[in-house]
Amino acid sequence: MRRKIGRYSGYIRPFTCVLDVVIINAVALWWLPDVNNTVIYHLYISIAWLFIAWRVGFYEIYRYTKIISVVGYILKQYFLFLIANFAFIGFYMKMTHPEFMVEFVTLSLALIGLIKLSIYYALRRFRVLYGGNFRNVVTVGNGKSVEQLESFFIQNPDYGYKLVNKYDLLHNKKDQIEECLAFVLENNVDEIYCSLSDLSNTDVSKFIDFTDNNLKILKFLPDNKEILSRNLVFDYYDYIPVISLRNIPLDQTTNKVIKRVFDIFFSLFIIVFVLSWLIPILGILIKIESKGDVFFKQKRNGLNYKEFYCYKFRSMKLNDIADLYQVSKNDPRITRIGKWIRKTSIDELPQFFNVLMGDMSVVGPRPHMVSHTEMYARRIDKFMVRHFIKPGITGLAQTKGFRGEVENDKDIIYRVKFDIFYLENWSLLLDLKIIFLTIYNALKGEAKAY
């Protein structure tokens, strides 16, 4: 299964984002003596900086991003941030020396730009010298674009791609494809690059199904941009066009930060204002009715198939099959208090601790028991795609009636369908809508809430 190997950008980007906000605020305190509305102004420039960075894509720097593009992002951020600062002066205050504002923005962006470029080059140097932060890749096909991409990987190790095998498909095409898929699984290959001109529609579908079900990244090399009708994502490695099969909004750092900040604040709100008094009350009731702990924990699969302990209020009597069999209607294992907390979905509330710890999100695909995940991965096409993002306490599938017990394959197929739609169309507004519908359905009562 897919796992992260030596990828640090997930930590570097949030760190640089926080560092940049600290820098602009520190420089403002030092360089702008005329700013009287200190708290308001610092709050304003922090929000303005983050909003502009999100719109410009200031933190969306990838291993294949050209240095000219990085400089372009810095210049765009500079001019828009300068305009935002002068807008604040015009609306809220008078400044005796407006040239100080230009100097402040210039100095801030100079420091931030220097740090950004240093990290950019340091990562590239790190890949070459120490072999870290690499992605193992294979190529499939024999066209000119494949040769160019292979040369790019070999000649530019600083980009962080390691070409570990190539399949030209010139002889025994079917056998080579099977050999490629087996090699990818056995050798922890991260990404597959296929030339579309060398694959039939059946071959393309085979690669798509394989990568979806095994959490691998699939990208295509087109002859031209019109070769596919789908709304896919085009990137350029040097001047070589590469098609990404699936656009996941939560792969973007800005969206990750937005969702994570929302998760932290929302979970803290529930923990402080709901669980702080609910846990003692339910703890007493659960203990009175049956022996055992107040909380029930169970291993589940999360982001990138990583296992974690998912917490719930215990709603069943102690039993040896809790990790093997789902709860069914009129299940004799369920206690009286358990029946009520399951009906109202209160048993799920301890998962806000999972959200706070970072194992889950408030909204996302619901995690399954490890044994069920392995079973569905073998039986249900594209089931593993759900693990490209964090699991959630609630999700789109649950608001559409596909919650609780999986009675037949239709239930899990539709869950996967809605989960894939969610990860490809995520937005904060969609999260808020799902949360509202979840609360509404819990108050209304659902047939499968047992």
FIZAVO-412098 format. One line per field, with one value per residue (C-alpha): x, y, z; residue number from 0. Coordinates in steps of 0.5 Angstrom, whole numbers, plus 500, padded with zeros to 3 digits. Layout:
<recs>
x	X, ...
y	Y, ...
z	Z, ...
n	NUM, ...
</recs>
This chain:
<recs>
x	500, 502, 506, 510, 518, 522, 517, 518, 514, 508, 512, 516, 510, 506, 512, 514, 507, 508, 515, 513, 507, 512, 517, 512, 509, 516, 519, 512, 513, 521, 520, 513, 513, 507, 502, 498, 492, 497, 493, 488, 494, 497, 491, 490, 497, 497, 490, 491, 498, 495, 489, 494, 498, 492, 490, 497, 499, 505, 506, 504, 512, 513, 519, 518, 517, 522, 526, 523, 516, 518, 521, 514, 510, 515, 514, 506, 506, 510, 506, 499, 501, 504, 497, 493, 498, 496, 489, 489, 493, 487, 482, 484, 489, 494, 501, 506, 512, 508, 515, 516, 510, 514, 521, 517, 514, 520, 524, 519, 519, 526, 527, 522, 524, 531, 528, 524, 529, 534, 529, 528, 535, 537, 532, 534, 541, 539, 536, 543, 548, 544, 538, 533, 526, 526, 520, 521, 518, 517, 515, 511, 511, 517, 515, 519, 516, 518, 525, 525, 522, 527, 532, 529, 529, 536, 539, 536, 536, 535, 528, 527, 525, 528, 527, 527, 525, 522, 517, 518, 512, 515, 515, 510, 506, 501, 506, 510, 504, 503, 510, 510, 504, 507, 514, 510, 507, 514, 518, 515, 514, 510, 508, 507, 508, 505, 505, 498, 500, 502, 496, 489, 483, 483, 490, 489, 483, 487, 492, 487, 484, 490, 493, 486, 486, 493, 494, 499, 500, 498, 500, 500, 504, 500, 502, 497, 493, 487, 488, 483, 476, 476, 478, 485, 491, 497, 504, 510, 517, 522, 518, 515, 507, 505, 497, 495, 489, 486, 486, 485, 484, 486, 493, 494, 498, 493, 487, 490, 492, 485, 482, 486, 485, 478, 478, 482, 478, 471, 474, 476, 469, 466, 471, 471, 463, 460, 465, 467, 461, 458, 464, 463, 455, 455, 461, 457, 451, 456, 459, 453, 450, 456, 463, 468, 471, 468, 471, 472, 478, 479, 484, 482, 485, 486, 490, 495, 492, 496, 493, 490, 486, 479, 475, 468, 463, 463, 456, 456, 458, 465, 465, 471, 468, 468, 473, 470, 463, 459, 453, 447, 440, 437, 444, 444, 451, 448, 447, 441, 445, 448, 442, 440, 447, 448, 441, 443, 450, 453, 458, 462, 463, 470, 473, 474, 480, 482, 481, 485, 491, 491, 489, 482, 478, 471, 469, 471, 470, 468, 474, 473, 475, 482, 479, 473, 478, 482, 476, 473, 479, 479, 472, 470, 473, 477, 475, 483, 482, 478, 485, 488, 485, 484, 478, 472, 467, 462, 462, 458, 456, 453, 449, 446, 443, 449, 451, 452, 451, 454, 448, 450, 455, 451, 452, 459, 459, 455, 460, 466, 462, 460, 467, 471, 466, 468, 475, 475, 470, 472, 471, 470, 463, 462, 464, 460, 454, 455, 456, 449, 446, 449, 446, 439, 439, 441, 436, 431, 433, 435, 433, 440, 442, 443
y	500, 507, 510, 517, 516, 522, 527, 534, 539, 537, 540, 545, 549, 550, 552, 557, 560, 561, 564, 569, 572, 573, 576, 581, 583, 583, 588, 592, 593, 595, 599, 603, 608, 611, 605, 607, 602, 596, 590, 592, 593, 587, 583, 586, 585, 577, 576, 580, 576, 569, 571, 574, 568, 563, 567, 568, 561, 563, 557, 552, 551, 543, 540, 541, 548, 553, 558, 563, 561, 562, 569, 571, 569, 573, 579, 578, 577, 584, 588, 586, 586, 593, 595, 592, 596, 602, 601, 600, 607, 610, 607, 607, 612, 618, 616, 622, 618, 613, 611, 607, 603, 601, 600, 596, 591, 591, 589, 584, 581, 581, 577, 572, 571, 570, 564, 562, 561, 558, 553, 551, 550, 547, 542, 541, 540, 535, 531, 530, 530, 525, 522, 524, 527, 522, 519, 513, 513, 508, 510, 506, 507, 509, 515, 522, 525, 519, 519, 527, 525, 520, 524, 530, 525, 523, 529, 533, 529, 535, 535, 529, 524, 517, 513, 506, 502, 503, 499, 501, 496, 494, 487, 483, 489, 485, 482, 488, 492, 486, 486, 493, 493, 487, 491, 498, 494, 490, 496, 502, 506, 512, 515, 512, 516, 513, 515, 515, 514, 507, 505, 503, 505, 498, 499, 506, 504, 498, 503, 508, 502, 499, 506, 508, 501, 501, 509, 510, 516, 516, 521, 521, 524, 527, 528, 535, 538, 536, 528, 527, 531, 530, 536, 534, 538, 540, 541, 542, 538, 543, 544, 537, 537, 532, 530, 529, 524, 526, 533, 533, 540, 538, 537, 544, 547, 553, 548, 543, 549, 552, 545, 544, 550, 549, 542, 545, 550, 546, 540, 545, 548, 541, 539, 545, 546, 539, 534, 537, 536, 530, 525, 525, 524, 519, 515, 514, 512, 507, 504, 503, 499, 494, 493, 496, 502, 509, 509, 504, 504, 501, 501, 504, 506, 513, 518, 514, 507, 509, 505, 509, 508, 511, 513, 512, 512, 505, 503, 495, 490, 487, 482, 479, 480, 488, 488, 483, 484, 491, 493, 490, 492, 489, 487, 484, 487, 494, 496, 500, 507, 505, 504, 511, 514, 511, 513, 520, 519, 522, 515, 519, 525, 523, 522, 530, 528, 524, 531, 535, 530, 530, 523, 525, 531, 533, 532, 526, 519, 515, 510, 503, 497, 494, 488, 491, 495, 490, 486, 492, 493, 487, 487, 494, 498, 504, 503, 505, 512, 514, 514, 520, 524, 524, 520, 524, 524, 525, 525, 526, 519, 519, 525, 521, 516, 511, 511, 505, 498, 495, 491, 489, 491, 497, 501, 501, 502, 508, 510, 510, 514, 520, 520, 520, 526, 529, 529, 531, 537, 539, 546, 549, 551, 544, 542, 547, 544, 537, 539, 542, 536, 531, 535, 536, 528, 527, 531, 528, 521, 516, 509, 506, 510, 503
z	500, 499, 504, 505, 504, 505, 504, 508, 504, 508, 514, 511, 508, 514, 518, 512, 512, 520, 519, 514, 518, 524, 519, 517, 524, 527, 521, 522, 529, 528, 521, 522, 528, 525, 526, 532, 531, 533, 534, 528, 523, 525, 525, 518, 515, 517, 514, 508, 507, 508, 503, 498, 498, 497, 491, 488, 490, 494, 498, 492, 490, 488, 486, 479, 479, 475, 479, 474, 477, 484, 483, 479, 486, 490, 486, 485, 493, 493, 489, 492, 499, 498, 495, 501, 506, 502, 502, 510, 510, 506, 510, 517, 519, 516, 516, 516, 512, 507, 504, 510, 508, 501, 505, 510, 505, 501, 507, 509, 502, 501, 507, 506, 499, 501, 506, 500, 495, 500, 502, 495, 493, 500, 498, 491, 494, 500, 494, 490, 496, 501, 497, 501, 499, 493, 489, 486, 479, 473, 465, 461, 453, 448, 445, 444, 450, 454, 452, 454, 461, 462, 461, 465, 471, 470, 468, 474, 480, 484, 483, 487, 482, 482, 475, 478, 472, 465, 460, 453, 451, 444, 445, 449, 451, 455, 459, 460, 463, 468, 470, 471, 476, 480, 480, 482, 488, 490, 490, 493, 487, 488, 481, 474, 468, 462, 454, 452, 445, 447, 450, 448, 452, 455, 458, 460, 464, 467, 470, 472, 476, 479, 481, 485, 488, 491, 492, 487, 483, 475, 470, 463, 457, 452, 445, 445, 450, 446, 447, 453, 454, 461, 466, 468, 471, 466, 469, 466, 468, 465, 458, 458, 459, 464, 466, 473, 473, 479, 482, 489, 492, 499, 496, 496, 502, 503, 503, 508, 512, 512, 513, 519, 522, 522, 525, 530, 532, 531, 535, 541, 541, 542, 547, 551, 551, 550, 552, 558, 562, 557, 559, 566, 566, 560, 564, 570, 566, 562, 568, 572, 566, 564, 566, 562, 560, 558, 551, 546, 541, 535, 530, 523, 517, 515, 511, 506, 509, 516, 522, 528, 534, 533, 539, 541, 547, 549, 547, 547, 552, 552, 547, 543, 536, 536, 531, 526, 526, 525, 529, 526, 527, 534, 536, 543, 544, 545, 552, 553, 554, 548, 544, 545, 544, 537, 535, 536, 534, 541, 541, 535, 539, 542, 535, 536, 540, 534, 530, 535, 534, 527, 525, 523, 520, 522, 515, 510, 508, 514, 517, 517, 521, 519, 517, 513, 509, 507, 505, 501, 498, 495, 493, 491, 485, 487, 495, 496, 493, 500, 503, 499, 505, 512, 514, 518, 523, 518, 511, 504, 504, 511, 509, 503, 507, 507, 514, 519, 517, 510, 508, 501, 496, 494, 500, 500, 492, 494, 499, 495, 490, 494, 498, 491, 489, 496, 495, 488, 490, 497, 499, 506, 504, 502, 509, 513, 509, 511, 518, 518, 514, 519, 525, 522, 520, 528, 530, 525, 527, 521, 520, 520, 526, 531
n	0, 1, 2, 3, 4, 5, 6, 7, 8, 9, 10, 11, 12, 13, 14, 15, 16, 17, 18, 19, 20, 21, 22, 23, 24, 25, 26, 27, 28, 29, 30, 31, 32, 33, 34, 35, 36, 37, 38, 39, 40, 41, 42, 43, 44, 45, 46, 47, 48, 49, 50, 51, 52, 53, 54, 55, 56, 57, 58, 59, 60, 61, 62, 63, 64, 65, 66, 67, 68, 69, 70, 71, 72, 73, 74, 75, 76, 77, 78, 79, 80, 81, 82, 83, 84, 85, 86, 87, 88, 89, 90, 91, 92, 93, 94, 95, 96, 97, 98, 99, 100, 101, 102, 103, 104, 105, 106, 107, 108, 109, 110, 111, 112, 113, 114, 115, 116, 117, 118, 119, 120, 121, 122, 123, 124, 125, 126, 127, 128, 129, 130, 131, 132, 133, 134, 135, 136, 137, 138, 139, 140, 141, 142, 143, 144, 145, 146, 147, 148, 149, 150, 151, 152, 153, 154, 155, 156, 157, 158, 159, 160, 161, 162, 163, 164, 165, 166, 167, 168, 169, 170, 171, 172, 173, 174, 175, 176, 177, 178, 179, 180, 181, 182, 183, 184, 185, 186, 187, 188, 189, 190, 191, 192, 193, 194, 195, 196, 197, 198, 199, 200, 201, 202, 203, 204, 205, 206, 207, 208, 209, 210, 211, 212, 213, 214, 215, 216, 217, 218, 219, 220, 221, 222, 223, 224, 225, 226, 227, 228, 229, 230, 231, 232, 233, 234, 235, 236, 237, 238, 239, 240, 241, 242, 243, 244, 245, 246, 247, 248, 249, 250, 251, 252, 253, 254, 255, 256, 257, 258, 259, 260, 261, 262, 263, 264, 265, 266, 267, 268, 269, 270, 271, 272, 273, 274, 275, 276, 277, 278, 279, 280, 281, 282, 283, 284, 285, 286, 287, 288, 289, 290, 291, 292, 293, 294, 295, 296, 297, 298, 299, 300, 301, 302, 303, 304, 305, 306, 307, 308, 309, 310, 311, 312, 313, 314, 315, 316, 317, 318, 319, 320, 321, 322, 323, 324, 325, 326, 327, 328, 329, 330, 331, 332, 333, 334, 335, 336, 337, 338, 339, 340, 341, 342, 343, 344, 345, 346, 347, 348, 349, 350, 351, 352, 353, 354, 355, 356, 357, 358, 359, 360, 361, 362, 363, 364, 365, 366, 367, 368, 369, 370, 371, 372, 373, 374, 375, 376, 377, 378, 379, 380, 381, 382, 383, 384, 385, 386, 387, 388, 389, 390, 391, 392, 393, 394, 395, 396, 397, 398, 399, 400, 401, 402, 403, 404, 405, 406, 407, 408, 409, 410, 411, 412, 413, 414, 415, 416, 417, 418, 419, 420, 421, 422, 423, 424, 425, 426, 427, 428, 429, 430, 431, 432, 433, 434, 435, 436, 437, 438, 439, 440, 441, 442, 443, 444, 445, 446, 447, 448, 449
</recs>
